[in-house]
Amino acid sequence: MNLDELRNIKPKYSLTELEGFDDENSFMDAYVELLKQSITLLYLTVGERYCEGEEGLPKKISRDEAIVAGNLTRLIKLNTSFLENICNGKLEICYILSRCIAETAINTQYMLTEGEERVLRNYIKYSLITEKELWNTIQENVSEREDEKLHIEHRMQTSIKNSFEKSDFDLEDVNKSSKWKSIAKRAEAVAGDQFYKVFYGIASHSIHGNWQDILMNNLSKNSDGFEINLQWNRPRPQIMDGAIILNLLVANTFVEKEKLDNKEIYDEKFKMLREYLESIQLNHEEFLKK
């Protein structure tokens, strides 16, 4: 783990500088740099726990360890894509990615705080239900052809069996029911019911292409009707709030649970960046009132 990189994490702007911002581009810069730092903290914690040696190569871990490790890896990848689309000025893609970030962070936080073996097992089982349904559909189709199996069906079933074997599940272990809680229940457990209703719910428009997303991002309304809007909308600073908050929350919980080295330094950085985010939010709101 690069201790110098951890120690060098600090706010880009002072409180006085934030109070002097007179355009939204300045706030965008502050937010982008803070988002980068929250991603860096995820990288550092994951690297310390799951990599080894001078080159920092991934080490072998158990299945249960891999569930959390894989979700943290996904969270990092989603965040870097989110950051890229922020900088490229593509709000519509940012909405989609922010929803994915939210669900991945909720899942990870839930498993870290409720991380009994049954919770991790239910997480896997829920995913394998779809694979089992596809397996059954293939079996039914083959049966209707008097046991003639197409080559593509053979490949698909081989892939399904590989997924089950790697997950340490038998096909017979999985049916249509699962005790993996709904996303609403998981979100409520780790972030409160308002998070799901407000942040997560609104972002769902972009995932599903609901009318609200079409209306806001892909059409323009005029007196005579509508016109299509082929231009990308520009992200505003507030779009980064959710990702930053969740990144800091998950990384902080992970450090606590795994009892990583340099916990005191991590704690200092988490506290510092949370307070910095609050200062940016406060000053941005004051700017919007002008």
N, C-alpha and C positions, 0 to 999 in steps of 0.2 A: 504494500500500500504506500502511495506517495504521500508521506506526512507533510511535506512542504506544500503540496497542492491543497491539502485540507486546511493547513494554517493560513494559506493565502486567500481563502474565501472571505470576502468582506463586501459590504455595500459599495456600489460604484459612486454614489452621490451622498453627500451629507444632508442632514435635515434642512439646513439653510439653503442648500442648492435646490432641494426639492420644492421648498416654499417659493423659490424664485422662478420656477418653470412658468413660461407664458405661452407655450404651444404644445399640442398633443404629441408631436414628434419626440419631444424631450421625455415625456412620460413613456412613450413606446420604447425608447432606448433603455430607460431604467427597468421597465418590465422585462424586456428581452434578456438583459444581462442577469436579472434575478432568476428568470426561468433557466438560463444556462447553468447558474450556480446550483439550483435545485437538482438538475440532471446530473451535475458533477457529483453531488453528494450520493445520489443513487449509484453511480458508477463506482465510487470509492468503497461504499459499503458492500456492494456485490463482489467487487474485486478482492476485498479483504477476506470475505467469507468463502468464496467459491473458487478462488485461483491460488496458485502457489508458485514458488520459485522466483528467481530474479526476473524471468521473462513474464511472470504473471499468467501462466497457462492454466486453463480450466482443470480442476481436479475431479476425480471420480466421487460421486455422491449417491446416496440411496434414492429410492423412488420417492419417498416422502419428502426428503430434502429437495428433490428435483421439482416437485410441485410448486413450492414457493420460489425456488431459484428460477424456474422457467417463467413464472409470472412476473418476477422482477425484471428479467431480461426483456420480456415483451413490453413492460412499462417503459423501459429505457428506449427501446426502438420506437415505440409510439411517440414518446416525447421528442425524440430527435426529428421525426417526420413532422410533428406538430410545429416545432421550432422552424424547420425549413419552410413550411407553408406560411407561417407568420411572416417570415422575412421576404417571401415571394409574393406577399399580398393576396393570398387566396383564402378569403374568409370561409367560403363554403366548405372547403376541405378541412379547415381548422375546426369547424363545428362537428364534422363527422369524427375527426380524430379525438377531439375533446371528450366526446361520448365514450369512445373506446378506452381512452385513458381513465375515465371515471370508473367504468366497470372493472377494468383490470386492477386499479388501485383498491376499489371496494373489495374485490375478491381476495387480493393479497392481504389487505388489512384484516379482513374477516378471518382468514386462515391463520394469521399471526396471533390474533387475540383469542380465537376459538380453536386453536390448532390441535385438537385431539385427533387421534388416528381415524376415528369414524367420520370426522368432518372432511378430512383429506380424501378418504375413501369415497364419500358421497360426491365430492367434487368430480372425481374421475368417473364414477358410475353415471352421473348425469350426462356427461359428454358421450359415454359409450352407448347410451340408449339409442341415439340416432344411428350409430354404426350397427347396432343389433337389428333395428328396424329395416335398414338397407339389406342386411344379411337375409332376413326373413323374406323380403320382397324378391330377392334373387332366387331363393329356394322355391318360392311359389311359382315364379316364372319358369324355372327349370322343370318343375313338376308338371306344369301344363304342356311342356314340350316333350313329355315322356322321358325325362331325365337327360335331355340333350342340353349340355352346358356350353354356352358361347365362350370364346376365349376371353373376351372382355369381362365376363362374369367371373371367370376363374381368377383373373388378375385382381378384380375388386374384392373377392372373398379372401384372397391371399393377403391383401393389404389390411382388411378388417381383422383377420386372425393375428397379423403382426401387431396391430394396435392393442388388441386384447392381451397378447403375450407380454409385450413391453410394459403394459399397465398392471400386470399380475392379476388379471381377471380371466375367468372362464366365460364362454358365451352363455352358459346356463345361469351364471350369476346375475345377469342383467335382464330386467324386464321393463315394462313401461312406467314403472313408478320409481321415484327417487326421493330421498329425504334431504336433498340439497335445497336449501331455502331459496325462495324467490329473490330476485334482485332488490325488490322493495324492502324485504325483511333484512337482507344483508346490509343494504345501505343505511337502514334505520339503526341497525346494531352498531355500525362503526362511525356514522356521521350524522345521525338524527333524521327524522322523517322529512324535515324541510329540505334537506339536500336532495332527496329523491324527487320530491314534488316540484322543486324549482329548477335546480341545475340539471339533474339527470333527465327529468321529464321534458324540459324545453329542448335539450340537445337531441332528443329522440326524433323530433321533426326532421332533422337533417339525415338521420340514419334511414328513415323509412320513406323519405320523399313526400311527407305529408303536405297538404295544401299550404300550411303556414310557411314551410320552407320554400315552396314554389313561388308563393306570393312575395315573400321578402327578398329572395335571392335570384329568382330566374325570370321574373316578369316586371314590367313597369306599367303603372296605371296612369291613364290620361283621361281626358273628358269624354273621349269617344269609345273607350274600351281599354284593351291591353296591348302591349308590345313585348316581344321576348327581349330578355336582357342577357346578352352574351358576354358582358364584361364581368370580370371578377370583382367582388366587393372587397374593400380594404378592411383588414382586421383593426379593431380598436383595442386599447390596452386591457379592458376588462375581460377579454376572452381568455387571458392567461391566468386569471385569479384561481380558477378551479384546479388547473394542473399544478400550479406552484404549491397551493395548500395541500393537495393530495400527495405530491412528491415528498414534501417535508414531513407529513404525517407518517407515511409508509416507511421512509428511511429512518425516522426517529424510532418508531416501534421496532423495526428490524434490529437496530443497534441495541436497544434495550433487551430484546428477546434473545439475541445471539451473544450478548455480553462481549461485544467487539472491543478490541484494544482502543485506547485513546478516546474512551467514552466521554470523558470530561470535555475534550476538544469538540467532539461531535455535538454534545449538548449545547455548548456555547454557540456553535454555528447555527444550529436549529433555532435557538432562541433569538439570535441576532437577525436572522433572515425573516423570521415571522414578524418581528417588530418592524423591520424595514418594510415589509410588504404592507403592514398596517399604515405606515407613514406615507407610502406611495398612494395607497387607496384614499386616504384622508385628503391629501393634497390634490389628487386628481378630481375628487368630488368637488372640492372648493373651486378648482379651475373650471369645471363644467357649469358651476353656478353663475359664472361671470357673464 
